[in-house]
Amino acid sequence: MKVSVIIVTYRRAWALRHCLKSLAKQTLKPDEVVVVLKPSGDGSEEVLHKYMSKLPIKVVIQREGNAPKAYTLGIKNASGDIVLFIDDDAVAHEEWVERYVKLFNMLKDAGGVGGLCFKAYLREDTLLLTNEVFYPEVPTKDVLYRKPLKGYEGYCVWLSKSGFMGARECEEELVKSMEIGGVNMAFRRDLIEDCPLDSLYGRSRKAFWFEKVLAHYVRRKGYHIYKVRVEKHSPLVYHIVHKDSLTRKPGFQSEFWLHYDRVVMYWRLKRLGANVSALHYLLALLFTLRRKTIPRFLATVYGLAVGSIGSF
């Protein structure tokens, strides 16, 4: 089983070297590391050059476009049977690649798999790895607009009929779940190579939930998405805690674009043939306006307008 690792990077030379260093120490080396680089003059090119002799790096330059465009470029330039995604500000456990390969060999109906993500801290150029969960699991309320789409029965985290996410508490070590993120996930390449990710996210500034679109694209082909929730078997990554997030910055503009992606998710799923419910969707939009009302209201109006004409 040939393995490609995909890293999308922009203005993160300081973190990229730690990520590449962790990949160079893998017990099972990847067959290629596809790095999609949007040049910024921060020295990322020099970091990549340093690791060319240690890893089979393939650099793809992104001249324009947003994050989904970058991920599309990565997928198109990968040749592995499975593609593993890791953020440029994360480091992989030394058995990260090996554990993913074992999981795909074991789970014959798996089209995608996600692992755990713990926090890491950078102190004077030294990485401190912890077992603190970076993204805590939060169950959602059992309300009408959180009911799962057909095909997601039995999932711990699912796409709902409204296009929003739903979640319940799960205790099992291996579960079917849509709770996977770009910081640490893997897919069978042949199942996602034709996903129109960049066109579905043409107007997006945050690429929020793009992982769910990839996962749904796999699910609609009859394969399941799994998450490994126990540390000793999970493909682990450690996400460096810092303030330079390109997605979750505070403020009006950030909340507007995050909520825009939530609003337009219904229309993206609809384009992919999902049996989403207009009633559930409208209920979800109404209830989400209870918090951060002004940016979310404006994002809702804008999302409804562009969604209804199919120009996301």
N, C-alpha and C positions, 0 to 999 in steps of 0.2 A: 504494500500500500504506500504509494508515493505521497509525501507530505509537503505542502506549501504553507509557509507562514506569511501572512499579510500584515504589514504595519503602515498605517497612514500617519504622516508626520508633518508638522508645521510649527515652526518657531519653538522647537523643543530639543535643541541640541544637548542641553544640560541633562535631560532625562533619557534621550535616545541611546546614549552610550551605556547606560545601566541596563536598558532593555536588551540591546545587542549582546552585551556581556553575558547576560543570563541565557540567551539562546546559544551562545558558543559553548556553554557548559552542560548542555543537554546530554542525558544518558543515551538518547536516540536522536541523532542529528537530523534536522529537517533537510529535505532534498533541495529546497530553495527558500530564500527569504525575499519576498517581493516588497520593496519599500517604495511607497508612493509619496514622493517628496514635492511639496509646494515650496519653491525657493523663497527664502526670506532674508538671506544674508546673515543668519545667526551662527553659521559654522557647521550646520548639519552635514554638508558635503564632506568636510574634513573627518567628521566622526565616522561616516560610512566608509570612507577610504581606509581608515584605520582597521576596520573589521572585514575588509574584502578578502584578506588572506585567511581569516578564521571562519567565515561563513560564506555559503554560496549566495551572495547578495545580488539581486537584480533590481536596479534602480529605475523607476518609472517617474518621469517628471510630469507634474500636473501644472499646466500653464494657466488654466482658468477653471471656474466652477467651484462648487461647494463640497462638503464632506461626502455626500452620496456619490458624486461624480468620482471622487478619489477612490471610494470603495469599489465602484464599478470598474475603474481602471485596474485596481488590484486583482479583482476576480478575472477579468479578461486576460491579464498577463500571467496568471497562475497556471501551472500545468499539473498540479498534484491531484490525486484521487480525492483527498480531503484537504480543505483549506482551513487553517487555524488563524484566528484573529486575536491580536493583542494590541493594546494601546501603546503609544510611544512613551508614555509616562508610567509604565508598569513593568515589572520584572517577573519572569516565569520561574516556577519551581523547577528544579533540575530534571524531574521526571515528567514535565508538562507534556511534551510531545509523545513520549512513550505511553502515558496514560490515555491520551486521546486515541492513539492507534489501537490500544487494547479495547477501549470502549466501542469503537466502531466495528471491530472484529467480533465482539461479543453481541452487540445489539444490531441484529440484521435489519430491523425495521426503523433504525435511527437515521434520519436525514440531517439532524442537527443535535449537537450536544453542548451544554454549558457547564462550566465548573465554578468553584468558589472564588471569591475575591476578598482578600484581606488587605488591611492597611499597612503601608510602609512609610517610614519617616526618614528624611534625609538630614543628617546632622554632620556638618563639616565634611561633606563628600563621603560620608559613611552611611550605608543603608541599614536601618533598623527594621527588621521584619517582625510583624506581630500576628496574632490570631484574632485580631479585632475585625469583625465583618464590615466591609466597606459599604455594601448595599443591604441593609436589613430587610427581612421579609415582613411585609405588612399586609395582613388580610383585609379585604374590602367588605363592606356591608352587603348583606344578602338582599339586594334591591332589584327591581325589575330590569333596569338598564344595565345591570352587571351579569345578566344571564348569559351563559356561554353560547357562542356560535355552534352550529352543528359541526361535529367532528372534534370538539374540544371537551366532550363529556369525560369526566375522570381526571382532567388536568388539574394540577395544583394552582397554576397561573394560566389564564386563558384570555383569548380575545372574546369580547362580548358582542351581543347583537347590536349594540350601539356603536361599536368601533373602539370603545374604551376598554381598559384592562379590568379583569376580575381576578381575585385571589382568595384562597382558603388556607387554613393551617394544614400542614402536612408533616408527618413524622418519619416517613420512609427515607431510606438512604438514597434511593434512586427513584426519581419521579418523572412523570410527563409534565413538562412545564414550559411556558413561553418566557420565563424569567431568565433570559440570557442577554448578555450585553456585549458590545463591541470590545470591551476590555478583555474578554475571555470567552470565546465561543468558537465552534467549529462546525463545518457543513461538508456534505458530499458535494464536490464542485459541480458535477454534472446536473445537480438539482437546482442550482442557483445561477449558473452561468448565463442564462437568458432572462433573468429577472430584470424588469425595466426600472431599476431602482432610481437612476438619475432622473428619468422623466417623471416618476411619481413624486420626487422631491425637488422639482425644478425651482420653485420659489422659496424653499425652506432655507432658513438661516441657521437652524440648530440641528437638523437631521434627527430630531427626537423620535424615538421608536422605530428607527430604520431597521434595527435588528428584528423587530416583530414582523416587519414586512417580509424580510428574508425568510424568517421562520414560517410565516403563513404560506409563503410561496412553496416551501418544502412540504408543508402539511397538506396543501391542496393536491399534491401529487401522490398522496397516500402514505407518506412517511411521518414518523413521530419526532417530536423534539423532547429531549431528555435533559435533566439536570442532576448532577451528582452532588449530594448534600453532605457527604461525610468526608472529612479531611484526608483520611488515609488513602482514599481511592480517587478523590477528585483531582482533575487537572487544575492545579492552583496557580493563581497569579497574585502578586502583591502590588496594589495601586499606590503610588507615591502621593501622599497628602500634600497639597500645595494650593495656592490661591489663583493659579493661572488657568482656570477652567475656561475652555472655549464654549461650553454649553450652558453651564449653570451659574452664570454671573447674576448678581442681584440687580434689581432695578426694573423700571417700567418696560424698557425695550426687550430685555431678556424674557420677562414673563409673557409679553405679547407674542414673541416668536415660539416660545415653548407651547403656549396654549394653541397657537395657530396649528401646530403639528397635531395636537390632540383633535382639534376640530376637523381637520382635513383627513384624518385617518379613516373615517367613515367612507369618504369618497374614494380613497385609495383602495380600500378593501372592495368597494363596489366595482371599481374598474377591474379588479382581479377575480370578479365573479362570486364574491362572498354574499350570502343571503342575509345582509344586515337589515335592521328594521328602522324605518324612518321614525316611528313613534318612540322607540327606545333611544334613538339618537337625540331627538328633541328633548326628551326628559333629561338625558345626561347633560346636554348643553345648559339647560335651565338650572340644574343643581350645582354645576361647577361655577356658576356666577355668584355663589354665596361668598366666595373668598376672592380677594384681589379683583374686585368687580370691574373696575374701569379698564385695565389692560385686557382682561379676559373678554369683556363685552365687545371691545373693538376688534379683538382677534377673532371672535365668533362671527361678527358681521363680515369681516374680510374673508374668513375661511368659508363661510356659506356662499359668498359671492363667487370666489374662484373655484370652489368645489362644484357648484352647480353648472359651471360652464366647462368643467374638466380641464382647467389650466392650473395645476397645482404649483 
